[in-house]
């Protein structure tokens, strides 16, 4: 998938939520459970979204565990740049 106009609304929404929760801090660990509280994706879908965003370099999966397979993530500098572009 290409970034830009083809960056789907689902990923756009997800990255915006991650950016909001990060407070602009790339070291702030974001709970995947808290992230999904408002978005409400199933386990497989959230796993796929997070892996895709990590593949793009927008997030880092920090810990493994919890009901969604991943426990915590952080946003990267590239993720913050994209977040600011989308906002």
C-alpha positions in Angstrom: 0.0 0.0 0.0 1.3 3.5 -0.9 1.5 6.3 1.6 -0.3 9.5 0.9 -3.6 9.6 -0.9 -3.8 5.8 -0.7 -3.2 5.8 3.1 -6.6 4.5 4.0 -9.0 6.1 6.4 -8.6 3.2 8.8 -4.9 3.7 9.1 -5.3 7.5 9.1 -7.7 7.2 12.0 -5.5 4.8 13.9 -2.4 6.9 13.5 -4.3 10.0 14.7 -5.4 8.2 17.8 -1.8 7.0 18.4 -0.5 10.5 17.9 -3.1 11.9 20.3 -2.3 9.3 23.0 1.5 9.9 22.6 1.3 13.5 23.5 4.1 14.1 20.9 6.5 11.9 23.0 8.2 9.1 21.1 9.1 7.4 24.4 5.6 7.3 25.8 4.3 3.7 25.9 0.7 3.5 24.6 -1.4 0.6 25.8 -2.9 -1.3 22.9 -6.0 -1.9 25.0 -6.5 1.8 25.6 -5.9 2.5 21.9 -8.6 0.0 21.0 -11.1 1.3 23.6 -12.5 3.8 21.1 -11.7 2.1 17.9 -13.0 -1.4 18.8 -11.3 -3.7 16.3 -11.1 -7.4 16.7 -7.8 -9.0 17.7 -6.8 -10.0 14.1 -7.6 -6.6 12.6 -5.7 -4.6 15.3 -2.7 -6.9 15.0 -2.7 -6.4 11.2 -3.0 -2.6 11.5 -0.2 -2.4 14.1 2.1 -4.6 12.1 1.5 -2.5 9.0 2.1 0.8 10.8 5.4 -0.7 12.2 6.4 -1.9 8.7 5.9 1.8 7.5 8.1 2.9 10.4 5.3 4.9 12.1 5.3 2.9 15.4 7.4 0.5 17.3 5.8 -2.5 19.0 7.3 -2.3 22.5 5.9 -5.2 24.5 4.2 -8.5 23.6 1.2 -9.7 25.6 -2.3 -8.8 26.6 -5.6 -9.5 24.9 -4.6 -8.1 21.6 -1.2 -9.9 21.4 0.7 -6.6 21.8 0.8 -4.8 25.1 2.3 -1.4 24.3 3.5 0.6 21.3 5.3 3.9 20.8 5.1 6.3 18.0 8.3 7.0 16.0 9.6 10.4 14.7 8.3 9.4 11.3 4.9 8.5 12.8 4.8 12.0 14.4 5.6 13.6 11.1 2.8 11.7 9.4 0.5 12.4 12.3 1.1 16.1 11.9 0.5 15.9 8.1 -2.8 14.2 8.7 -4.0 16.7 11.4 
